[in-house]
Amino acid sequence: MRKAAWPDVNLSPQVLISCETVDDGCHGGEPVNAYEYMKNEYITDETCSIYQARGWDNGQKCSSMIKCKNCDPHQPCYVPDEYPIYQVDQFGYFYGE
């Protein structure tokens, strides 16, 4: 979609496992549920929300800090005023043999 434009965007899996609660968090799920979440909500990239290996089902519930935070050694972590978000316009199923 971006025609290989730089920089690459690496969507945050942490947002999905913490905020998309139809699936089983860290215990798996279906890609279509992730697409549905990204159509109705937004997702950030990994620079905003790093992978923490915990999801909504085991201690990392969805919050604005989960979606995006900045941390500085000289002050507490905070949610930035602005940050990039990503969504999908449409998605669907396909079948093959």
N, C-alpha and C positions, 0 to 999 in steps of 0.2 A: 504494500500500500504506500509506503514511503519511498519506494524505488531505491532502496539501499542507501538512503541518505544517512550521513554521519551526524551525530553519534548514534550508535545502536541503542535501542530502547529495550531494556530487560525488565519486563513487568514483574511486580513483586508477588511471589507466591505467598508471602506472609499475609498480605491483605486478604487473599482468597481463603487461606486456612483459618484465619481469625474472624472474618466477616461473613463469608458465604456459609450459612448454617444448614443448608439443605443436605449437604454431604457430611462426611464423617471427620472433618477437620484433618488432622495429621494421619488419619487412618484410611484415606483414600476417598475417591468419589468419581463422578462422571464429568468429562469435559463440557458437555452441554450445560451442566449446572453452572460451571464457571463462566461460560459465555452469557448465559441468562443473567447472572449477577453483573457482569460487565456491561450489559445492555441497560439494566435498570439503575445501576450504581456506577461508581467510578473506581478505578484502580490506579495506584501510583507505581512508580518504578522502584528498582532496588536501591537507588541512591536516597530515596525517601523512607523506605521501609525495608530494612534488611531482614533476611530469613533468621528466625529465632528457634526453629525446630519445636515449636509449640503452637497449638491452635486453639480455637474456641472450646474444644472438647477437653483440653488439658492445661488450662491456665493462661492463655493469651487471648482474652476476649476482645472483640472489636472496639476500637475507640479512635478518637482523632489522633492520638499519639501513635497508635498502630498504623494508621494510614500514612502519616508522615511526621517525622520529627527530626530536629537538628540537635546535636549535642556538642557542647564546647567544654573543654576541661575547666574553664573559669566560671561557668554558670550552669544551672540545671538545664536538662533537656527541655525543649519547647516545640510547639507546633508553629511552623512558619506561617506568615500571613498569606503567602502565595506559593504554589508549587504546581508542577505539571500533573495533570490527570489524564487518564485514557479511558475510553469507552468503545464499545462496538455498536455499529448502527444496526446490523442484522446478523443473523446466524441461522443455520439450518442443519438438517440431517441429510446424509447421503448414504447410499447403500451400494455395495459392489459385490462382485463374485470373484 
